[in-house]
Amino acid sequence: MKLQDIREKSVDELNALVVDMKKELFNLRLQKSTNKLENPASIANTKRTIARIKTVIKEKEAANA
């Protein structure tokens, strides 16, 4: 997910997106443990996306304060 797409969403949408991404990360880790993960880099990409979303949430909260 691109940073521009993330910035266009509201804080509530971003919080929901973080929950979805964490579920996806859990599923990827589960696939890794059962040796069914096709792309190992997807775990790192998902972690980075979660970090980007959390950063944008903090920026928006700081701007509103």
Backbone bond lengths (Angstrom), bond angles and torsions (degrees), N, CA, C in turn:
res aa  C-N    CA-C-N  psi(-1)  N-CA   C-N-CA  omega(-1)  CA-C   N-CA-C  phi
1 M - - - 1.439 - - 1.520 107.89 -
2 K 1.310 115.38 135.24 1.447 120.60 -176.80 1.526 110.86 -82.71
3 L 1.308 115.32 152.57 1.457 121.47 -177.87 1.524 111.45 -62.54
4 Q 1.307 117.12 -36.43 1.471 120.66 179.29 1.530 110.71 -63.10
5 D 1.319 117.54 -40.19 1.464 121.34 177.50 1.524 110.86 -65.14
6 I 1.319 116.27 -37.88 1.460 120.69 179.99 1.523 110.44 -66.88
7 R 1.323 116.85 -42.81 1.474 121.01 -177.67 1.525 112.66 -65.49
8 E 1.312 118.02 -24.99 1.468 121.25 -178.72 1.521 112.78 -75.87
9 K 1.317 118.23 -16.81 1.460 121.62 -176.38 1.527 110.93 -86.25
10 S 1.330 115.67 158.73 1.461 120.84 177.18 1.529 109.59 -81.09
11 V 1.321 115.94 169.54 1.461 120.75 -178.45 1.528 110.62 -64.05
12 D 1.333 117.34 -39.45 1.465 120.06 178.91 1.523 111.47 -63.69
13 E 1.312 116.39 -42.12 1.466 120.21 177.94 1.528 110.52 -64.19
14 L 1.333 115.95 -38.33 1.465 119.57 -179.86 1.520 111.31 -67.62
15 N 1.332 117.06 -39.32 1.464 119.46 177.71 1.524 110.85 -63.16
16 A 1.316 117.16 -40.20 1.460 120.85 177.00 1.530 110.40 -65.31
17 L 1.316 116.00 -37.06 1.462 120.73 179.38 1.531 111.11 -66.85
18 V 1.331 117.16 -36.92 1.463 120.78 177.15 1.524 109.99 -61.73
19 V 1.322 116.65 -43.20 1.468 120.47 179.02 1.527 110.26 -61.14
20 D 1.325 116.54 -44.57 1.468 120.13 178.87 1.524 111.98 -63.17
21 M 1.323 116.14 -41.05 1.460 119.90 -179.37 1.528 111.17 -67.54
22 K 1.330 117.25 -35.55 1.465 119.92 177.51 1.531 110.87 -67.08
23 K 1.330 116.70 -36.06 1.465 119.86 175.56 1.527 110.06 -64.60
24 E 1.329 115.56 -41.94 1.462 119.98 178.75 1.530 110.51 -63.40
25 L 1.332 116.76 -40.95 1.456 120.87 178.23 1.530 110.78 -62.24
26 F 1.321 116.74 -41.32 1.458 120.71 176.95 1.526 110.46 -59.90
27 N 1.331 116.65 -45.31 1.462 120.59 179.61 1.527 111.72 -63.22
28 L 1.330 116.24 -38.76 1.464 119.55 178.27 1.524 110.81 -64.86
29 R 1.329 116.58 -41.21 1.467 119.47 178.20 1.519 111.21 -65.39
30 L 1.310 116.13 -36.13 1.460 120.21 177.33 1.526 110.47 -64.91
31 Q 1.321 116.62 -42.65 1.464 120.53 177.50 1.529 110.85 -63.21
32 K 1.336 115.93 -38.02 1.466 119.67 179.31 1.522 110.78 -63.69
33 S 1.322 116.34 -40.84 1.465 119.23 -178.06 1.528 112.47 -69.08
34 T 1.317 116.69 -25.53 1.464 120.20 178.34 1.528 112.01 -98.03
35 N 1.317 116.05 9.87 1.474 123.21 179.02 1.523 112.95 59.13
36 K 1.313 117.22 35.19 1.463 120.69 177.49 1.526 112.30 -113.84
37 L 1.313 116.92 8.00 1.458 121.38 -179.64 1.519 109.36 -78.20
38 E 1.323 116.46 121.36 1.460 120.83 -177.03 1.526 111.77 -82.08
39 N 1.340 117.00 -37.98 1.449 120.68 -176.75 1.525 109.50 -123.70
40 P 1.322 118.24 99.15 1.460 120.54 -178.06 1.535 113.58 -62.66
41 A 1.300 117.49 -24.24 1.463 121.12 179.99 1.527 111.82 -70.70
42 S 1.318 117.46 -16.28 1.454 119.96 -179.12 1.528 111.88 -65.49
43 I 1.334 117.36 -27.74 1.466 120.25 177.05 1.529 109.46 -65.45
44 A 1.308 117.14 -47.88 1.466 121.33 179.75 1.527 111.14 -63.84
45 N 1.326 116.48 -40.19 1.462 119.81 179.44 1.522 111.32 -64.48
46 T 1.312 116.97 -39.16 1.459 120.67 178.99 1.525 110.43 -66.41
47 K 1.325 117.03 -41.00 1.461 120.68 177.50 1.529 110.99 -61.61
48 R 1.310 116.40 -42.04 1.467 120.68 179.28 1.522 111.30 -64.76
49 T 1.313 116.37 -40.01 1.457 120.22 179.02 1.524 110.58 -64.09
50 I 1.319 117.39 -41.86 1.465 121.03 177.58 1.529 109.58 -61.01
51 A 1.317 117.04 -42.88 1.464 120.96 179.55 1.522 111.29 -64.05
52 R 1.327 117.14 -40.74 1.465 120.84 177.74 1.525 111.07 -61.86
53 I 1.328 116.26 -43.86 1.453 120.58 -178.91 1.521 110.27 -63.88
54 K 1.329 116.54 -44.40 1.462 120.26 179.88 1.524 111.39 -64.05
55 T 1.329 117.30 -35.98 1.457 121.42 177.71 1.526 110.63 -63.98
56 V 1.313 117.12 -43.96 1.464 121.03 179.90 1.524 110.32 -66.01
57 I 1.339 117.40 -38.11 1.473 120.56 177.32 1.521 109.21 -60.31
58 K 1.321 118.18 -46.87 1.476 122.03 179.58 1.521 111.00 -61.68
59 E 1.334 117.64 -40.73 1.456 121.39 178.79 1.523 111.05 -62.35
60 K 1.324 116.07 -43.99 1.467 120.16 -179.51 1.527 111.43 -67.21
61 E 1.341 116.87 -38.35 1.454 119.78 178.37 1.523 110.97 -67.67
62 A 1.327 118.16 -37.13 1.447 122.03 178.56 1.536 110.68 -68.63
63 A 1.322 116.38 -35.30 1.468 119.81 179.32 1.524 111.47 -70.15
64 N 1.331 117.13 -31.97 1.458 120.72 179.82 1.521 112.81 -80.70
65 A 1.321 117.37 -17.45 1.472 120.77 -177.23 1.506 113.11 -82.06
